[in-house]
Each structure stands twice: as C-alpha cells, then as structure tokens.
Amino acid sequence: MHVEAGENPSWDVHDLTVRAHYLALNTDPHALTFEAVVDGRPREITLAPGQLWFCPAGESFTHRVAAPASFAIVTLEPEKVLRVLGEPEERELRRAYSVDSPQLEHLVRALSAEAERGGPSGAVFVDALATALAVQMAATFAVKAAPALAARGGKLSRGALQRALELVDAELGEGLTVERMADAAGLSAAHFARAFRRSLGVARTSTSCGGASSAPGRRSRRGTPISSTSRAGWASRTRPT
C-alpha cells in the first residue's frame, strides 16, 4: 500500500497505467474542476471538498488539471480487494468520479495522518485500515461482471469479440484506445484487456496498450512527501492525481 498527501499547482498526465487500485481524495476546501478522458472522450470532472475518484488496477487515465489542489492518495494491491470480493470472476471494479463516501474519506484521512506521523500505531493498525478500505472499495465500486465474461472462462462472447474486432478494423491508427474497445464490448478496460488476450490466445505481457508505461508524465509535488515507513507496512510513492 502507498499513501501520499500534499499540494500541486497543476498537472497533466497522459495514459498513466495504474498497477494498484488508486483512490484520490480532494482535501482542498474548494471544489476542483479538471478534464479527464473517459471512454476516449474529454469530460469535465468536478470534485467537491471531501469527494473522491477511483481507478481500478490495470487501467490507465488521462487528466489535465490547471488549478492548484490539495489531495490525499492511497493505492491498494488488487489481492487485498480480491479477498473480500467473494466471486471475483463475477464482479469487477469500475472507475468512478465525484464519489461521496464518508467511510472512504475517513479511511483515506486516517491512513494519511498515520503516514505523516511515521506510523506510530504499528502494522496491525495499518492492516486493519487497509482491510476496511478494501471492504469499502468492493462495496462502492464493484459491479456485476458481464455474463459473457463470467460464463466463458474469462473470454469474450462471440458477439463482444466481433464488435471489438470490427472497431479495430474501422478505427485502428486513429487513436483507438482500450477504453473505447472495452466500452463496445460492455466491459471495464482491465477486464476487457484480459478477456481479449484470452479470446485470441495471446500470452500476457507487461506491455500496456496505448503506449502507456507504469508512470509517464510523473510530476514532483509541493508539500511534504510521505517517507518510507517499513514498520507501518507501507512505502510512499509520488503519483499524479
């Protein structure tokens, strides 16, 4: 798990691939408005004070933020959430913006405060917060997976595969994104990428679609970064919001 809090004057990230579940909280007393690319199209997002946005592991995001903001970020390994999902092949996590959740807000603030103080409460306390965070993530962002994905061993249905291939044929070379293909298939980007590979018999690689790397466009932060706190069971990492 990684925790960070701070301020940023502005930032612009393009196709940032998230390796863990990524949850960001607007800790600023003012609303933050920025542009996000959703399903291949620009969209204006507003986060009121205390609101969050979430991106599942394996997906990428593009954000353009012109205004300064204060934030707190927590990333959580997928395995932690899988333990509380029940039937992971039948449920999937979806990206969400402008989320009102007092439980998630309090957990993110508690983890941020614990990290800023060097983890004085110890690993047991941090692990309890991480488990609570996983439960709330599953409750807030998990949806029923498309029947085609659950019923065919993780492969796309014939119709979904056909729609995806038709889209590739029509739009390849014109900025076609994984998100756009996933939308056509009725899946999240992360589940679509896995199902598409399985359907075509392609071995999984570490290469991300759309030219995304693990952290392109990463920017430095103002404020105090959270230092590595091994005894609390986490380390800090700078990530754009």
N, C-alpha and C positions, 0 to 999 in steps of 0.2 A: 504494500500500500504506500502511496505517495501523497503527501499533504503539502500545500503551499498557500500562503496568503500574502497579499501585497497590493501595490497600485501599479497602474500602467497608463502612460499618457495616450497611447493609441497603438494599434497593431493591425497587421494584415497577414493572415495565414492562408495558404492555398493547398488543398488536398492533404491536410495533416492526418496521417493514419494513426489511429488510437489503438494501442496494444492492450490496454486495460479499459474497463468501464470508467467513464470520465464524467464527473459531476462537478459543475461550477455554480457558485453562489454569488449573487450580486450583494456585496456587503456595503456598497455605497448608499448614502442617504437619499440619493437621487436615482431616478429611473435611467437605465442605459438602453439606448437605441442603436442598433447596428445592422449591417447587411449580412445575411447568411445565404449560401446557395443550398436550396432544398429541392430535391428531385430534379437537379440540373438547372434550376431557375433561381434568380435572385429574389430574396424575400426580406422584408423589413421585420426585424425582431425587436421587441421591447421587453426588457426585464425590469420589473418594478423592484424596489428595495426588498430583499429577502426572497426573491424568486430565483429559481434555478433553471439550468438547462442540462440535458443529459445526452451523451453519445455512447452507444454500446461499443464494446471491444471489437476491433476488426473493421470498423467503419472509418471513413475519412470525412473531414469537414473543411469548409472554406468560410472564413469570417473576415469582414472588413469593418474595423471599428475606428471611428475618427475621434471619439470623445474619450477623455480620461475616465478611469473607473477603478474602484476598489473591489477586490474579489477574494474568494477562498475556493480552492480546488482540491478535490480528493479523487484519486484513481484507485480502483479496486480490481484485483485479479479476477478473471471470469470464474475460476474454480470456486472462489468463495461464494459467488451467487448461485452457481450450479448446485451447491449443496442444499439450498433452500428452495429451488425451483420445482422439485418433485419430479416431473417428467419433462426433462429438458428438450427432448425432441418434439414435444407437443406445445411448447411455449417458447417465445422469443422476446428479446428486449427491443424496444423501438426508441428511436431518438425522440426527444421532446424538448420544447422550448416554453418559457414563461410558466414554469411549474410552481404552483402554490402547494407547499407541503411543510407544515410546521415541524413534523418529525425529522424529515431530511435536513431542514435548515438547522435545527438544534444539533443534530449529529455532526454536520459539517463544522459548525462553530465550535463544538466541543473538541473535535479532533484537531482543529486549527489552534485552539487555545492550548491544548495539551502539547502539541508540537512546538509552539512558540516558547513554551516553558521548559523544553528539553525532556519531555516525557516523564515527569515526576511520579505519575501514578503507576507506571510499570506496564509490562507487556500484557498482563491479564486484563487490565482496564481497557487498553487499546484494542485487544482482540474482541472484547465484549462489544465495544463501539463498532468495530468492523463487522461483526456478525449482525448487529442491529441494522447497520447501514445496508448490508446485503438483503436482509428481510424487507426493508423498506423499498429498496431498488426493485426487487421482484414484485412487490405489491403495487408499486406505482407505474412501472414501465413494461412489465411483462404482458404480452397479449397471446392469444391462441395462435399457434403457427398455422400456416396454410395447410389444409388437409393433404394436398399433393406432396408436401414435404414430409409430413409425418407418416404417410401411408406407403411411401415408396423407398424406404431405406435412405432418406436424405437426398434423393434425386428429384429433379423437376418432373412434373407431369408432362405428358406428350404435348398438351396444349401450351403450357407455360414455356417449355423448351422451344416450341415452334415460334411463339411470339418473340422470344429473346433473339433467336437466330434471324428472324425477319427484321428486327430492329438493327442488328449488327449489319445485315446486308444493306439496309437503307441508310444508315447514319454513320457507319464506320469512316473515320477520317474527318468527321465533322464535330469532334468534341464529345463523342458518346461516352457517357460515364456509367460506372457500375450502378450508381443510384438510379439512373434512368432505366437501365435494363431491369433492375430489381422491381421498380415500380410497374413495369409492363408485366412482370411475372407475378406480381402481388405478394412480394416478399420484402423483408428488410435487406439492406445491401450485404450485410455479413452472411446471412443465411443463403442469399442468392449466390454469392461467390462460391460457397462450399458446394451447394447443390448443383451449380452449373459445371464445376470441375468434375463432380462425381458422374453427372449425366454424360459428359463427353469422355470420361475415362482419363482425365488429365491429372497427373500427380500434383499434389500440393507443393507449392514453392513459397519462399519468403518474399517474392516479388509482389508488390501491391499494384492493383490496377490503377490506371490513370496517371502513372508516373509518380505516385505518392511514395515518400520514404517515411521512415519512422518519425522524423521530426524536421521537415523542411520549414524554412521561414521562422525558425525559433527566435524569439526576441528576449533581450535581457529585461529584468524587472527593476523598478524602483522599490524602495522599502527593504525590509529585512527578509531574506530568503530563509526558509526553514532548514536548519542544518541537519545532517545525518544523525539519527538517534537510534543506534542499534539496540539499546536496551529497551526501547519502547516498541521495537518490532517494525520500524519503518525507515525509509530514507526519503529525502526530499528530491524533487526534480522540477526544474523550471519548465513550465508548459504554457503556451498561449491559451487565452480564454476563448 
